[in-house]
């Protein structure tokens, strides 16, 4: 809980791969929808590029939402050149970077948007499973490799998926074009909507049809602490 604003916190992270435009579009696709919801509630929302994974983990204890868009692998999600998080701690990894060594009880939803983040590594475990074991209410990841498009970042499927997910989850959609915003969708409903928008706008699913959710199929609006 943010001590000044008294609002639930949404922490968003992106690995930019050296493309500053990724961060600009990612910020618009997350913070702009989270900071004030149509129902009048709000998240204290921040987006950070190429963050330090240790500092990010230190912030988890006060987060309601943790959303990471980076390169992934079974049991791992990257924040950029400074490293990433593992599902389970092993020798040689700082404990601050292992989910099973940390407390996720304040987290309602954590999204791991990267390749193979829903899969299990025999050593490092499974990101979704460990987030739930450590107290998160819901966790999302992907089984397959995800495509990305740095040559046309505005059409990058991960940016599109992110934008459409948060629009749907927080109640910013008007799918009937009748001038009335639709009710917020659950995590799974928002993931389905985002997937179809990726296909509609790029002609392919780019691996985003392999999304998977563990835990409860929550509504993330209105914004509220766990």
FENFENLIN-V193274 format. One record per residue. RES is the residue in three letters. SS is DSSP state (~ for helix, > for strand, _ for the rest). BURIAL is 1 if it has 16 or more other C-alpha atoms within 10 Angstrom, else 0. Layout:
res=RES ss=SS burial=BURIAL
res=RES ss=SS burial=BURIAL
This chain:
res=UNK ss=_ burial=1
res=UNK ss=_ burial=0
res=UNK ss=_ burial=0
res=UNK ss=_ burial=0
res=UNK ss=_ burial=0
res=UNK ss=_ burial=0
res=UNK ss=_ burial=1
res=UNK ss=_ burial=1
res=UNK ss=> burial=1
res=UNK ss=> burial=1
res=UNK ss=> burial=1
res=UNK ss=> burial=1
res=UNK ss=> burial=1
res=UNK ss=> burial=1
res=UNK ss=_ burial=1
res=UNK ss=_ burial=1
res=UNK ss=_ burial=1
res=UNK ss=_ burial=0
res=UNK ss=_ burial=0
res=UNK ss=~ burial=0
res=UNK ss=~ burial=0
res=UNK ss=~ burial=1
res=UNK ss=~ burial=1
res=UNK ss=~ burial=0
res=UNK ss=~ burial=1
res=UNK ss=~ burial=1
res=UNK ss=~ burial=1
res=UNK ss=~ burial=0
res=UNK ss=~ burial=1
res=UNK ss=~ burial=1
res=UNK ss=~ burial=1
res=UNK ss=~ burial=1
res=UNK ss=~ burial=1
res=UNK ss=~ burial=1
res=UNK ss=_ burial=1
res=UNK ss=_ burial=1
res=UNK ss=_ burial=1
res=UNK ss=_ burial=1
res=UNK ss=_ burial=0
res=UNK ss=_ burial=0
res=UNK ss=_ burial=0
res=UNK ss=_ burial=1
res=UNK ss=_ burial=1
res=UNK ss=> burial=1
res=UNK ss=> burial=1
res=UNK ss=> burial=1
res=UNK ss=> burial=1
res=UNK ss=> burial=1
res=UNK ss=> burial=1
res=UNK ss=_ burial=1
res=UNK ss=_ burial=1
res=UNK ss=_ burial=1
res=UNK ss=~ burial=1
res=UNK ss=~ burial=1
res=UNK ss=~ burial=0
res=UNK ss=~ burial=1
res=UNK ss=~ burial=1
res=UNK ss=~ burial=0
res=UNK ss=_ burial=0
res=UNK ss=~ burial=1
res=UNK ss=~ burial=0
res=UNK ss=~ burial=1
res=UNK ss=> burial=1
res=UNK ss=> burial=1
res=UNK ss=> burial=1
res=UNK ss=> burial=1
res=UNK ss=> burial=1
res=UNK ss=> burial=1
res=UNK ss=> burial=1
res=UNK ss=_ burial=1
res=UNK ss=_ burial=1
res=UNK ss=> burial=1
res=UNK ss=> burial=1
res=UNK ss=_ burial=1
res=UNK ss=_ burial=1
res=UNK ss=> burial=1
res=UNK ss=> burial=1
res=UNK ss=> burial=1
res=UNK ss=> burial=1
res=UNK ss=> burial=1
res=UNK ss=_ burial=0
res=UNK ss=_ burial=0
res=UNK ss=> burial=1
res=UNK ss=> burial=1
res=UNK ss=> burial=1
res=UNK ss=> burial=1
res=UNK ss=_ burial=1
res=UNK ss=_ burial=1
res=UNK ss=_ burial=1
res=UNK ss=_ burial=0
res=UNK ss=_ burial=0
res=UNK ss=_ burial=0
res=UNK ss=_ burial=0
res=UNK ss=_ burial=0
res=UNK ss=~ burial=1
res=UNK ss=~ burial=1
res=UNK ss=~ burial=1
res=UNK ss=> burial=1
res=UNK ss=~ burial=1
res=UNK ss=~ burial=1
res=UNK ss=~ burial=0
res=UNK ss=_ burial=1
res=UNK ss=_ burial=1
res=UNK ss=_ burial=1
res=UNK ss=_ burial=1
res=UNK ss=_ burial=1
res=UNK ss=_ burial=1
res=UNK ss=_ burial=1
res=UNK ss=> burial=1
res=UNK ss=> burial=1
res=UNK ss=> burial=1
res=UNK ss=> burial=1
res=UNK ss=> burial=1
res=UNK ss=_ burial=1
res=UNK ss=_ burial=1
res=UNK ss=_ burial=1
res=UNK ss=_ burial=1
res=UNK ss=_ burial=1
res=UNK ss=_ burial=1
res=UNK ss=_ burial=1
res=UNK ss=> burial=1
res=UNK ss=_ burial=0
res=UNK ss=_ burial=0
res=UNK ss=_ burial=1
res=UNK ss=> burial=1
res=UNK ss=_ burial=1
res=UNK ss=~ burial=1
res=UNK ss=~ burial=1
res=UNK ss=~ burial=1
res=UNK ss=~ burial=1
res=UNK ss=~ burial=1
res=UNK ss=~ burial=1
res=UNK ss=~ burial=1
res=UNK ss=_ burial=1
res=UNK ss=_ burial=0
res=UNK ss=_ burial=1
res=UNK ss=_ burial=1
res=UNK ss=> burial=1
res=UNK ss=> burial=1
res=UNK ss=> burial=1
res=UNK ss=> burial=1
res=UNK ss=> burial=1
res=UNK ss=_ burial=1
res=UNK ss=_ burial=1
res=UNK ss=_ burial=1
res=UNK ss=_ burial=1
res=UNK ss=_ burial=0
res=UNK ss=_ burial=0
res=UNK ss=_ burial=0
res=UNK ss=~ burial=0
res=UNK ss=~ burial=0
res=UNK ss=~ burial=0
res=UNK ss=~ burial=1
res=UNK ss=~ burial=0
res=UNK ss=~ burial=0
res=UNK ss=_ burial=1
res=UNK ss=~ burial=1
res=UNK ss=~ burial=1
res=UNK ss=~ burial=1
res=UNK ss=~ burial=1
res=UNK ss=~ burial=1
res=UNK ss=~ burial=1
res=UNK ss=~ burial=1
res=UNK ss=~ burial=1
res=UNK ss=~ burial=1
res=UNK ss=~ burial=1
res=UNK ss=~ burial=1
res=UNK ss=~ burial=1
res=UNK ss=~ burial=1
res=UNK ss=~ burial=1
res=UNK ss=_ burial=1
res=UNK ss=_ burial=1
res=UNK ss=_ burial=1
res=UNK ss=_ burial=0
res=UNK ss=_ burial=0
res=UNK ss=_ burial=0
res=UNK ss=_ burial=0
res=UNK ss=_ burial=0
res=UNK ss=_ burial=0
res=UNK ss=_ burial=0
res=UNK ss=_ burial=0
res=UNK ss=_ burial=1
res=UNK ss=_ burial=1
res=UNK ss=_ burial=1
res=UNK ss=_ burial=1
res=UNK ss=_ burial=1
res=UNK ss=~ burial=1
res=UNK ss=~ burial=1
res=UNK ss=~ burial=1
res=UNK ss=~ burial=1
res=UNK ss=~ burial=1
res=UNK ss=~ burial=1
res=UNK ss=~ burial=1
res=UNK ss=~ burial=1
res=UNK ss=~ burial=1
res=UNK ss=~ burial=1
res=UNK ss=~ burial=1
res=UNK ss=~ burial=1
res=UNK ss=~ burial=1
res=UNK ss=~ burial=0
res=UNK ss=~ burial=0
res=UNK ss=~ burial=0
res=UNK ss=_ burial=0
res=UNK ss=_ burial=1
res=UNK ss=_ burial=1
res=UNK ss=_ burial=1
res=UNK ss=_ burial=1
res=UNK ss=~ burial=1
res=UNK ss=~ burial=1
res=UNK ss=~ burial=1
res=UNK ss=> burial=1
res=UNK ss=> burial=1
res=UNK ss=> burial=1
res=UNK ss=> burial=1
res=UNK ss=> burial=1
res=UNK ss=_ burial=1
res=UNK ss=_ burial=1
res=UNK ss=_ burial=1
res=UNK ss=_ burial=1
res=UNK ss=_ burial=1
res=UNK ss=_ burial=1
res=UNK ss=_ burial=1
res=UNK ss=_ burial=1
res=UNK ss=_ burial=0
res=UNK ss=_ burial=1
res=UNK ss=_ burial=0
